[in-house]
Amino acid sequence: MSLIIQKFGGDALGDKGKGRQSDEADLSGASLHVEKFRHVAEIARATQEKGHQVVVVVSAMGDTTNRLLRMANALSPTPPARELDMLMSTGEQQSIALLAIAIEALGGRSMSFTGPQVGIRTDSVFGKSRIQEIACDALKKAIDDGFIPIVAGFQGLTEEGEITTLGRGGSDITAVALAAALDAKMCEFYKDVDGIFTTDPRVCRGARKIDRISYDEMLELASLGAGVLHSRSVEFAKNYNIPLHVRSFLHDGEGTYVIPEEPAMEDIVVSGVAFNRDEAKITFQGVPDRPGIAAEIFHEIGSAGIIVDMIVQSSAYDGSNDVSFTVGKSDFQRAVDLAQKMNEDLGARKIVTDESICKVSAVGVGMRSHSNVASKMFKALAEAGINIQMISTSEIKISVVIAENELDRAVQTIHEAFAEDREFATMEEKTS
Amino acid sequence: MSLIIQKFGGDALGDKGKGRQSDEADLSGASLHVEKFRHVAEIARATQEKGHQVVVVVSAMGDTTNRLLRMANALSPTPPARELDMLMSTGEQQSIALLAIAIEALGGRSMSFTGPQVGIRTDSVFGKSRIQEIACDALKKAIDDGFIPIVAGFQGLTEEGEITTLGRGGSDITAVALAAALDAKMCEFYKDVDGIFTTDPRVCRGARKIDRISYDEMLELASLGAGVLHSRSVEFAKNYNIPLHVRSFLHDGEGTYVIPEEPAMEDIVVSGVAFNRDEAKITFQGVPDRPGIAAEIFHEIGSAGIIVDMIVQSSAYDGSNDVSFTVGKSDFQRAVDLAQKMNEDLGARKIVTDESICKVSAVGVGMRSHSNVASKMFKALAEAGINIQMISTSEIKISVVIAENELDRAVQTIHEAFAEDREFATMEEKTS
């Protein structure tokens, strides 16, 4: 008998959109939740009836976390992180109990477990703790006894008995960590989408669901903001070699498998095209060329808690340098202020800023074995009349910064340029 | 420095009525909750600033428990008790975190504790467990460090690590148990009423707040349905000699102290008049007189999980007996069916039933030292033309069963009959 971990997020357990603004929530919200819990219970039961052992990991109901957070923020502009974790962890605890009740109502045997009850030990960094150890004895016993254990995602306990949460993507991490600890055959993520797509279907009509993708490609796509799976959980899966399956909770069809790299994957040059609108650019023009300048700049920016995404440095004819970097739009003004202050020492000629930019990236392990991928991409953009402002590459990724208003066209252009790849053709056949 | 335990119920943290039916809850509900949490935080802080050490015990927000229970019941007609406890305990956990945040926002130092974190060990009876042990080390340390610890009422942990709840009145019990374990000077219950009243002001305009009442009197009043404090917590307080103070969260005035009996209390013959509309009567008429009949009847009824309140047996002229007893109205039909089935063996002449009855009781430790209390009460009722159907007495209580539609008049009559007591006069002065 093989063990499958199934993870259901807040959208599977309640409508995230509904009730978020107006907070009218309940009677309608509550009956909506009930339907969704029943549906999730049926999925878990059906999997068990196919002869698998099943452990389910759940998040809080779609609207719960926001509602609690709003109350905390109404009480204090800076609620203590310890108390936020105490508060937030209740959302998952409600979900596990309700799902266990739903499975028992279907005639199944189920039992809920909080993170602390499972024995998920974390460090003491409230709000974004990391899992240090999982003691699965209680879970294993429940599985052996024929139960479907329901585990609260996102939460753990420190050695001192403090309740912690794992931060963004925390429930996904719980699921993958449990899969590793329990030596599961597969970790399934049930989503409101069919799987991972070659790009965002809202931006590019040619977008296709990907059948199989490697951890590294998924990591690049995730870090580029392609959502769906959080990078920390993909990293975890890669380290422990856990196959992931991103699939829809609305139908039974296969989604996308995220798995170790296979030789056939190299045939596909570009697996996906990702983009990020949340970028803003700052350039020091004409920085005197002396060692340690870049280190100085980015040490200061990093110390201010600002995350820098792309960095490009180029030499000018006069021996001075241009140093450009991008940051998230919400950090932009702080970064500009800091840059201006730093420049009193640096002595750059000028600081140029641009908030109307975005980043578009092509990702694929096939890049390693195919030449001229970059030039093909740049040529396609040039033919479409799209100007490239910055370029950054990794082994399996090429990113360009362009004007924000050209994003849609750029994504379509790149997506089309690599569409003749075998995989795109195959997928078109499969999904049509 | 003396330690005070302050307990705030769901009505202090949110409006029980609001949102219960329509469940429109949130934006209005959430901001209402925020106001209430702030108010509770101010009470705790003010107490600390007067030089006391403070530990706060809280229930779930007024509407949370009902909302969760409704979802559980929508999922299953018989949700497993273990999962219900898992679900219900989240309500208190939300309250403790929010209150700790509110106190910190006021500049205080606070820290929340779940029942398990405090070390409240219970037995394994889900839904109505009993506290077996409290290990207060973590709490004591927090108190010594100047924090206001906020403890989740109603919940505990079994030795096996299962989350349990204490059942009805559970948060009150947590508060009193902590007061005992921490050797507190006082345990305060903040309510939406001014204290304990001589009777229900809605039924009798002459009702007055009681200043001081003994544990035993309070126990009788509580068991008679006078609400406010649950008997289990009063029993606990009596056993450990913890003074209780039932007071309003709406103003600073003194409420009612529930304390060990004092000599002066005996001067007051009747401290309170309680009543219970939830009674129905069943009579076996002409039961053949043989030993063990009563044992037989009430063993059967008790085995069916039906709680019997009053029992009266009288001998008839022919050597047969009449056996009357009362049960809660919700158990009435089951009890009647059972009585009819039993009567195939018992051979009573007739079974007579009456659903339109109620019970009115006078309570006071003064009864022990004053004669003719019962006759004074019966005489007053007779003069008012109210017929007594059953009588039951204890050392400090006289209860009568009468027709339900005479309840209000009976309460007023008895309340007036004993109003000349010194205590009533004193209180009238104080509260006017």
Interface residues (C-beta under 8 A of the other chain):
Chain A: G19 S22 D23 E24 A25 D26 L27 G29 A30 S31 H33 V34 F37 R38 R67 L68 R70 M71 A72 A74 L75 S76 P77 P79 P80 R82 E83 L84 M86 L87 S89 T90 Q93 Q94 I96 A97 L98 A100 I101 A102 E104 A105 M111 S112 T114 P116 Q117 A138 G161 I163
Chain B: G19 S22 D23 E24 A25 D26 L27 G29 A30 S31 H33 V34 F37 R38 R67 L68 R70 M71 A72 A74 L75 S76 P77 P79 P80 R82 E83 L84 M86 L87 S89 T90 Q93 Q94 I96 A97 L98 A100 I101 A102 E104 A105 M111 S112 T114 P116 Q117 A138 G161 I163
